[in-house]
Amino acid sequence: MILLVTYDLKQPTASYSELFDVLKGEQSWSHYISSTWLIATDKSAKQFSSELAEHIFGGDRLLVTQLIGEYQGWLPRKAWDWIKHHKD
């Protein structure tokens, strides 16, 4: 399954190295939009959100949701290939 992770972080980027390590530590990931990641994982949105929440600060915002149904946008071909490969 693919989880879409998006955030609004208030601290300097260097403060979030552990958050980025968690994101990059999953099975596979795609990151073509600033502050938005696609994560291939077997974890639920709730499970993954809980893991990420340990590495953000008060005032930050976080949304984790499963990528299901119809989706559309403007991304590089490599991004669409990644989505197609991990969608099923």
Disulfide bonds with the S-S distance in Angstrom:
none
